[in-house]
């Protein structure tokens, strides 16, 4: 099915499948349980791991091939036989929105240049790039590509990757935004700056996520507190706990105001009915 297509920097080598169907067939049937309890994988397990990782490597760089293919089709108007516009082609033929197609087209070039640079430098670096450079990393480099050039963006990525093999998209985005303009065209200075940036980088703290279950419980407690404040013998607003851990008093229920007269300021009532 299809023919072998070798992409720059992509997984290569004799006997390695290249089409999605071949990759899936090479993986075989998922086992019901581990084949052995030994900490050392058997030769069959090693073979299956190689096949699985080949599929994952192809998935990681699929955006690169897809973006390049989409640009060739768009710029050459190769879609014109059955479609009047490129947007209609991507949506109807591939179920890809024009927005996503545009992102793929804008991000593939920096991936290609990064793979080419890594291959010239060392096989080890090329392997690391093939395992780390996915769409999210490439997309964070697009602003740098469009502000300066693709060589600078790819150079920054490789410099970051050399200093941090566990590179995250957040770090890539931060470095691309912070890179001084005078480093453009100076790869050695860029690499030195990237090293210092990685050493001094502190990932942003994640905002506390609101647990939906806690939010529902808090709302229920709030309603119960309002109902209790309306009943006889009420002594004031009952504090409730916010889902984020804060404790606040219940607001005065709608329609309730502080009673006039000698009890004013001490207990709520409803108009003249709340007065003693």
C-alpha positions as MATLAB code, in Angstrom:
seq = 'XXXXXXXXXXXXXXXXXXXXXXXXXXXXXXXXXXXXXXXXXXXXXXXXXXXXXXXXXXXXXXXXXXXXXXXXXXXXXXXXXXXXXXXXXXXXXXXXXXXXXXXXXXXXXXXXXXXXXXXXXXXXXXXXXXXXXXXXXXXXXXXXXXXXXXXXXXXXXXXXXXXXXXXXXXXXXXXXXXXXXXXXXXXXXXXXXXXXXXXXXXXXXXXXXXXXXXXXXXXXXXXXXXXXXXXXXXXXXXXXXXXXXXXXXXXXXXXXXXXXXXXXXXXXXXXXXXXX';
ca = [
       0.000    0.000    0.000;
       1.666    3.195   -1.160;
       5.362    3.701   -1.713;
       8.211    4.329    0.659;
       8.705    8.017    1.392;
      11.901    9.060    3.155;
      11.620   12.305    5.079;
      14.695   14.268    6.175;
      15.455   13.266    9.743;
      12.617   10.744    9.819;
      12.978    7.149   10.997;
      15.016    5.318    8.364;
      16.798    2.007    8.017;
      16.375   -1.337    6.292;
      13.333   -3.356    7.240;
      11.604   -0.464    8.956;
       7.999   -0.048    7.738;
       6.942    3.353    6.495;
       3.222    3.268    5.861;
       0.641    3.422    8.647;
      -0.829    0.059    7.644;
       2.557   -1.653    7.678;
       3.362   -0.108   11.046;
       0.103   -1.309   12.570;
       0.549   -4.832   11.216;
       4.132   -5.009   12.477;
       2.948   -4.312   16.053;
       0.761   -7.408   16.154;
      -2.067   -8.212   18.565;
      -1.887   -6.597   22.036;
      -1.115   -9.268   24.672;
      -3.680  -10.074   27.358;
      -0.879   -9.903   29.938;
       2.930   -9.541   30.017;
       4.680  -12.453   28.322;
       7.087  -12.825   31.219;
       7.713  -11.442   34.717;
      11.454  -11.179   34.096;
      12.901   -7.650   34.476;
      14.879   -8.277   31.268;
      12.689   -8.248   28.119;
      12.860  -11.277   25.844;
      14.005  -10.965   22.236;
      10.365  -11.129   21.120;
       9.448   -8.299   23.503;
      12.365   -6.220   22.225;
      11.147   -6.765   18.657;
       7.622   -5.671   19.584;
       8.954   -2.611   21.424;
      10.922   -1.603   18.320;
       7.802   -1.905   16.164;
       5.700    0.112   18.633;
       8.285    2.874   18.948;
       8.623    3.079   15.162;
       4.885    3.797   14.998;
       5.167    6.449   17.709;
       8.141    8.125   16.002;
       6.188    8.324   12.765;
       3.213    9.772   14.620;
       5.399   12.436   16.241;
       6.770   13.711   12.935;
       3.575   13.160   10.916;
       2.735   16.871   11.250;
       5.963   17.693    9.422;
       5.061   15.568    6.387;
       1.408   16.656    6.480;
       2.254   20.362    6.632;
       4.698   20.120    3.751;
       2.221   18.105    1.669;
      -0.569   20.593    2.353;
       1.586   23.514    1.262;
       2.532   21.773   -1.993;
      -1.144   21.070   -2.693;
      -2.192   24.621   -1.786;
       0.533   26.536   -3.610;
       0.296   24.368   -6.722;
      -3.518   24.338   -6.632;
      -3.409   20.561   -7.017;
      -6.889   20.356   -5.536;
      -8.535   22.122   -8.477;
      -9.876   19.008  -10.241;
     -12.550   18.377   -7.629;
     -12.628   21.493   -5.457;
     -12.863   25.211   -6.041;
     -10.863   26.249   -2.956;
      -8.078   24.813   -0.824;
     -10.225   25.294    2.295;
     -13.008   23.155    0.818;
     -10.456   20.517   -0.170;
      -8.911   20.166    3.302;
     -12.274   20.121    5.041;
     -14.158   17.779    2.702;
     -11.297   15.512    1.651;
      -9.382   15.218    4.923;
     -11.728   16.620    7.586;
      -9.052   19.184    8.483;
     -10.201   22.697    9.309;
      -8.574   25.537    7.362;
      -7.213   26.885   10.660;
      -5.435   23.641   11.537;
      -4.193   23.203    7.975;
      -2.693   26.675    8.233;
      -0.901   25.777   11.466;
       0.575   22.642    9.916;
       1.804   24.634    6.921;
       3.370   27.304    9.126;
       5.183   24.816   11.370;
       6.633   22.149    9.065;
       9.620   24.136    7.800;
      11.250   24.653   11.200;
      10.974   20.902   11.813;
      12.688   20.110    8.510;
      15.552   22.525    9.172;
      15.977   21.223   12.750;
      16.230   17.645   11.473;
      18.726   18.657    8.778;
      20.915   20.574   11.237;
      20.823   17.720   13.749;
      21.760   15.134   11.096;
      24.820   17.191   10.088;
      25.931   17.528   13.707;
      25.592   13.962   15.008;
      23.479   10.821   14.785;
      22.762   11.018   18.509;
      21.318   14.514   18.238;
      19.201   13.462   15.262;
      17.780   10.615   17.354;
      16.965   12.962   20.224;
      15.239   15.391   17.858;
      13.145   12.600   16.328;
      11.945   11.668   19.824;
      11.215   15.203   21.069;
      10.263   17.471   18.181;
       6.500   17.229   17.778;
       3.884   19.681   16.617;
       3.596   21.499   19.969;
       7.329   22.264   20.051;
       7.411   23.351   16.413;
       4.356   25.563   16.835;
       6.000   27.459   19.705;
       8.879   28.290   17.344;
       6.657   29.709   14.591;
       6.616   33.290   15.998;
      10.422   33.276   15.941;
      10.438   31.962   12.369;
       8.067   34.678   11.218;
       9.826   37.425   13.168;
      13.383   36.493   12.145;
      14.100   33.346   10.122;
      13.798   29.560   10.230;
      17.546   29.012   10.733;
      17.501   30.988   13.971;
      14.417   29.172   15.272;
      15.844   25.738   14.496;
      19.217   26.715   15.985;
      17.549   27.841   19.207;
      15.618   24.578   19.451;
      18.722   22.429   19.050;
      20.633   24.544   21.567;
      17.842   24.121   24.108;
      17.609   20.402   23.454;
      21.327   19.919   24.034;
      20.984   21.418   27.516;
      17.676   19.828   28.472;
      16.716   16.470   26.966;
      13.348   16.709   28.764;
      12.495   19.900   26.912;
       8.890   21.084   27.302;
       6.781   23.227   25.007;
       6.502   25.823   27.805;
      10.282   26.198   27.923;
      10.472   26.435   24.123;
       7.806   29.155   24.098;
       9.527   31.110   26.883;
      12.920   30.952   25.179;
      11.495   31.963   21.797;
       9.794   34.972   23.381;
      12.842   36.027   25.412;
      15.604   35.544   22.833;
      17.450   38.850   22.199;
      17.385   40.059   18.607;
      21.167   40.561   18.500;
      21.646   36.771   18.627;
      20.222   36.363   15.123;
      22.987   35.201   12.806;
      25.336   34.292   15.678;
      24.876   30.560   16.391;
      27.616   30.309   19.032;
      26.266   33.239   21.008;
      22.783   31.779   20.645;
      23.925   28.449   22.069;
      25.596   30.132   25.058;
      22.483   32.194   25.732;
      20.263   29.093   25.480;
      22.446   27.281   28.033;
      22.036   30.108   30.547;
      18.336   30.365   29.834;
      17.793   26.672   30.621;
      19.811   26.942   33.838;
      17.806   29.954   35.053;
      14.391   28.882   33.801;
      11.640   28.296   36.339;
       8.440   26.724   34.993;
       5.311   28.750   35.740;
       3.180   27.512   38.586;
       0.025   25.764   37.514;
      -3.177   27.492   38.522;
      -5.217   25.543   41.032;
      -7.760   23.476   39.173;
     -11.332   23.615   40.366;
     -12.672   20.151   41.171;
     -16.235   19.926   39.749;
     -17.341   17.624   42.568;
     -16.097   20.070   45.193;
     -17.819   22.923   43.388;
     -21.161   21.069   43.478;
     -20.761   20.299   47.188;
     -19.924   23.923   47.906;
     -23.009   25.138   46.041;
     -25.181   22.651   47.915;
     -23.774   23.823   51.238;
     -24.409   27.413   50.196;
     -28.074   26.708   49.438;
     -28.493   24.864   52.733;
     -26.904   27.794   54.537;
     -29.361   30.233   52.957;
     -32.294   28.057   53.899;
     -31.065   27.755   57.471;
     -30.712   31.521   57.765;
     -34.401   31.944   56.863;
     -35.661   29.617   59.586;
     -36.660   30.453   63.157;
     -33.916   30.969   65.691;
     -31.454   32.092   63.045;
     -28.419   33.718   64.619;
     -26.769   35.010   61.455;
     -25.048   33.924   58.283;
     -23.386   30.524   58.293;
     -19.858   30.366   56.885;
     -19.390   28.061   53.903;
     -16.218   26.666   52.388;
     -15.186   27.722   48.908;
     -13.932   24.885   46.633;
     -10.490   26.487   46.628;
     -10.265   26.216   50.428;
     -11.325   29.742   51.451;
     -13.978   30.198   54.112;
     -16.438   33.047   53.596;
     -19.714   33.984   55.311;
     -22.921   33.463   53.369;
     -24.209   36.654   51.759;
     -27.527   37.979   53.026;
     -30.213   36.098   51.047;
     -32.100   37.999   48.361;
     -35.226   39.626   49.834;
     -33.855   39.653   53.377;
     -32.755   42.872   55.053;
     -31.723   43.800   58.543;
     -34.764   44.426   60.738;
     -35.389   47.931   61.957;
     -35.818   48.681   65.597;
     -33.980   47.471   68.676;
     -32.745   44.280   66.961;
     -31.206   46.142   64.021;
     -27.717   44.995   63.224;
     -28.106   41.738   65.155;
     -30.428   39.458   63.164;
     -32.111   39.468   59.760;
     -35.816   39.654   59.152;
     -38.273   40.003   56.282;
     -39.807   43.504   56.376;
     -42.106   44.099   59.336;
     -42.526   40.356   59.841;
     -38.942   40.105   60.993;
     -39.437   42.709   63.743;
     -40.117   41.740   67.331;
];
